[in-house]
Amino acid sequence: MRWIVTLMVTGVLLAAPVNAQATHRASTYCSVTGDICQSTTRVHGVRMLRISLFAKFFGRYTLCVTAPDKTTTCHTYRIHKTGVTFGSSIRWSTHFPRKGPGAYTVVWRSDGARVGHVLGFHK
């Protein structure tokens, strides 16, 4: 059952169109066990910052985006049940400031500790 969920989550993340990938950071990550997957890819032209969890390991998390000018903006969000998994999908342009072209770095945290990998994208 667990590997089926892992394949489903991985398939969803890989099916998303990928444009203008950051060369300094990966734009997707899935743990070897499939317990967590993250992405900063575009979905239908919209930059989405997503996290998927096999189980509800935590209820809230902090999402921080560092812009090319080195300013960092952080917001706290809730994890929701998304079918058989849990997760959250945040529209970057609605919640974080556009600071011009360049590399953006994205970090997920729970209780002060980093969750998963540091990802990125280019604007």
N, C-alpha and C positions, 0 to 999 in steps of 0.2 A: 504494500500500500504506500509506504513512504517513498519508494523510488518512482511510483506512478505520479505522485504529487510533485516530486522533484522534476520529472520530465515535463509535466504540464507547466510549471512555473518557468522553467528554462525555455520551453517552447514559446511562451508568451513574450518573454524578454527578447528572445532572438528574432521573433517575428516583427518586432517594431522597426519601422524604417530608421536608418541610421544616416545622419548627415552631419558634416562638419565636426568630426570627432576630434577631441583634444588629443594632441600628441604627447602632452606631458603627463596625462593620467588616463587610465582606462575609463570607459563610459559605462561598463557593466561589470558586475561581479556576482558570482554564486559560490557559496561555500561548497567544499567537496561533498559534504553530507546533504546539501540541499536545504539546510535549516534556514538559510537566509540568502536572498537575492536582492540586488540593488541595481538601479540604472539611472542614467541622466540623459537618456535618448529622447529624440523627438517622436511624438505620436501624432500622426496626421498634421505635421507641421508645428506642433506645440511642444516646447521643451517641458518634459515631465521629470520630476525627481521622485523615484519610486523605491519602495522597500516592500518585500514580501517575506513572510515568516511562516515556517512550517507549523509552529505553535505560537501562542500568545506569550512570548518570553517576557514582554514588558507591555504596559498599556499606553505609555507616552514616550516620546522621544524628542530630542532637539535636533533640528536640521540647520546647519550653518553653511553659508555660501560665501566664499572669499572671492572678491572681484579682482580684475586685473590691476586696479590701483591699490590692492592689498587691504581694502576695507572689508570687514566681515560683518554679515548680518545673520542673526540666528532667530528662529522661531520654534515654538513647541507645538507638536501635533499629537493626535491620538492614533493608535493602531485600531483598525476596524476588521471585523470578520469579512472576508472576501471569498465567499464560497467555502471551499474546504481548507483554505489557508487564511492568513491574517496579513494585513498590510496597510499601506497608505500611499496615495499618489497626489503629489503637490505640483500645481502649475507654477513654474519658476517665475514667469513674467508677472503674475498676480501678487506674489508674496515677497519677491526680492528685487532690489533695484538693478536696473540696467546701468552698467558703468562703462559702456563702450566696448569696442572690440578687444579681443584677447582671451586669455585662459582664465576660466572660472574653476574653483576647487570646491567640492561638496563633501561635507562630513556629517554623518549621522552619529548621535550620542544618546545613551540612556544612562541615567544616574551618574553623569559625568564621564563615563567611559565610552570610548569610541566603539561603534558597532560596525562590523564588517570592514570594508576597505574605504580608503579615501578615493573618490572618483572625481572626474572633471569633464569639462566641455569647453568648446570655443564658441564665442559669439562673433 
